[in-house]
Amino acid sequence: MLSTSHQKQANPKIKCSQLDLAFRKYSSSRSFLTKLEFKCAFIFLTGMKPSKQDIKAIADYISSTQGKQTAEFIVEYPEFEKIMGLYMEQIGNNSGQSSIDEVWKQLNGGKNCQTMNIKEFSEVYDRVMPKIFDREVALEVFQELDADKDGKITFKDFKDAMQFEL
């Protein structure tokens, strides 16, 4: 997940307020996150559970930045910001782009459409989450994704949401 050979500043696509909120929410008012708290904050920000390989790479990264091997998994805010920035940069690169393209195509029933209206979105939402389908929630999600409020979600709206640019 992390390649320390090309470290950059945290990706601005994750807004600082989102990072701050996730860190505060799970740090129990401390200046660091434990392994479990980090996983929770990661899920909160990305909607995905980090893999064991991701956690190992992060632990290795933390050890390398602290200049020592430690058995304890502790992530302070500056490291958290950098790790999440690197992660979001990685999913925003070409391989991440192709994943986003593929998800968009699957949501559109395999068609290569560039937009989705509320009816189509509701059908997809119902198909993807049949047990928790709620029209009000589907409408709220649609409105949140519809950046220009034209009644359609474009691929760009979808991609921006996947990269935390809402």
Contacts in CASP RR format, 6 or more apart in sequence:
PFRMAT RR
TARGET T0000
AUTHOR 0000-0000-0000
METHOD contacts of the structure
MODEL  1
MLSTSHQKQANPKIKCSQLDLAFRKYSSSRSFLTKLEFKCAFIFLTGMKP
SKQDIKAIADYISSTQGKQTAEFIVEYPEFEKIMGLYMEQIGNNSGQSSI
DEVWKQLNGGKNCQTMNIKEFSEVYDRVMPKIFDREVALEVFQELDADKD
GKITFKDFKDAMQFEL
1 50 0 8 1.000
1 51 0 8 1.000
1 53 0 8 1.000
1 54 0 8 1.000
1 57 0 8 1.000
1 58 0 8 1.000
1 86 0 8 1.000
1 87 0 8 1.000
1 90 0 8 1.000
2 57 0 8 1.000
2 58 0 8 1.000
2 60 0 8 1.000
2 61 0 8 1.000
2 83 0 8 1.000
2 86 0 8 1.000
2 87 0 8 1.000
3 86 0 8 1.000
4 61 0 8 1.000
4 64 0 8 1.000
7 82 0 8 1.000
7 86 0 8 1.000
8 86 0 8 1.000
8 89 0 8 1.000
9 82 0 8 1.000
10 19 0 8 1.000
10 81 0 8 1.000
10 82 0 8 1.000
10 84 0 8 1.000
10 85 0 8 1.000
10 86 0 8 1.000
11 84 0 8 1.000
11 85 0 8 1.000
11 86 0 8 1.000
11 88 0 8 1.000
11 89 0 8 1.000
13 85 0 8 1.000
13 88 0 8 1.000
13 92 0 8 1.000
13 163 0 8 1.000
13 164 0 8 1.000
13 165 0 8 1.000
14 45 0 8 1.000
14 84 0 8 1.000
14 85 0 8 1.000
14 88 0 8 1.000
14 164 0 8 1.000
15 164 0 8 1.000
16 81 0 8 1.000
18 45 0 8 1.000
18 164 0 8 1.000
19 45 0 8 1.000
19 80 0 8 1.000
19 81 0 8 1.000
19 84 0 8 1.000
22 41 0 8 1.000
22 44 0 8 1.000
22 45 0 8 1.000
23 33 0 8 1.000
23 41 0 8 1.000
23 77 0 8 1.000
23 80 0 8 1.000
25 41 0 8 1.000
25 44 0 8 1.000
26 33 0 8 1.000
26 37 0 8 1.000
26 38 0 8 1.000
26 40 0 8 1.000
26 41 0 8 1.000
26 44 0 8 1.000
27 33 0 8 1.000
27 37 0 8 1.000
28 37 0 8 1.000
31 76 0 8 1.000
31 77 0 8 1.000
32 74 0 8 1.000
32 75 0 8 1.000
32 76 0 8 1.000
32 77 0 8 1.000
33 41 0 8 1.000
33 74 0 8 1.000
33 75 0 8 1.000
33 80 0 8 1.000
34 73 0 8 1.000
34 74 0 8 1.000
35 55 0 8 1.000
35 73 0 8 1.000
38 58 0 8 1.000
38 73 0 8 1.000
38 75 0 8 1.000
38 80 0 8 1.000
39 49 0 8 1.000
39 50 0 8 1.000
39 55 0 8 1.000
41 80 0 8 1.000
42 48 0 8 1.000
42 49 0 8 1.000
42 50 0 8 1.000
42 84 0 8 1.000
42 87 0 8 1.000
43 49 0 8 1.000
43 50 0 8 1.000
45 84 0 8 1.000
45 164 0 8 1.000
46 87 0 8 1.000
46 88 0 8 1.000
50 58 0 8 1.000
54 87 0 8 1.000
55 73 0 8 1.000
58 73 0 8 1.000
58 75 0 8 1.000
58 83 0 8 1.000
59 73 0 8 1.000
61 79 0 8 1.000
61 83 0 8 1.000
62 70 0 8 1.000
62 73 0 8 1.000
62 74 0 8 1.000
62 75 0 8 1.000
62 79 0 8 1.000
63 69 0 8 1.000
63 70 0 8 1.000
65 79 0 8 1.000
75 83 0 8 1.000
88 163 0 8 1.000
88 164 0 8 1.000
90 96 0 8 1.000
91 99 0 8 1.000
91 162 0 8 1.000
91 163 0 8 1.000
92 100 0 8 1.000
92 163 0 8 1.000
97 159 0 8 1.000
100 158 0 8 1.000
100 159 0 8 1.000
100 162 0 8 1.000
100 163 0 8 1.000
103 162 0 8 1.000
104 155 0 8 1.000
104 158 0 8 1.000
104 159 0 8 1.000
105 111 0 8 1.000
105 112 0 8 1.000
107 116 0 8 1.000
107 124 0 8 1.000
107 128 0 8 1.000
107 158 0 8 1.000
108 116 0 8 1.000
108 120 0 8 1.000
108 124 0 8 1.000
114 154 0 8 1.000
114 155 0 8 1.000
115 152 0 8 1.000
115 153 0 8 1.000
115 154 0 8 1.000
115 155 0 8 1.000
116 124 0 8 1.000
116 152 0 8 1.000
116 153 0 8 1.000
116 158 0 8 1.000
117 151 0 8 1.000
117 152 0 8 1.000
117 153 0 8 1.000
118 139 0 8 1.000
118 142 0 8 1.000
118 151 0 8 1.000
121 138 0 8 1.000
121 141 0 8 1.000
121 142 0 8 1.000
121 145 0 8 1.000
121 153 0 8 1.000
122 135 0 8 1.000
122 138 0 8 1.000
122 142 0 8 1.000
125 133 0 8 1.000
125 138 0 8 1.000
125 141 0 8 1.000
126 133 0 8 1.000
126 138 0 8 1.000
142 151 0 8 1.000
142 153 0 8 1.000
143 149 0 8 1.000
144 161 0 8 1.000
144 166 0 8 1.000
145 153 0 8 1.000
145 157 0 8 1.000
145 158 0 8 1.000
145 161 0 8 1.000
145 166 0 8 1.000
146 152 0 8 1.000
146 153 0 8 1.000
146 157 0 8 1.000
147 154 0 8 1.000
147 156 0 8 1.000
147 157 0 8 1.000
147 160 0 8 1.000
147 166 0 8 1.000
148 154 0 8 1.000
148 157 0 8 1.000
160 166 0 8 1.000
END
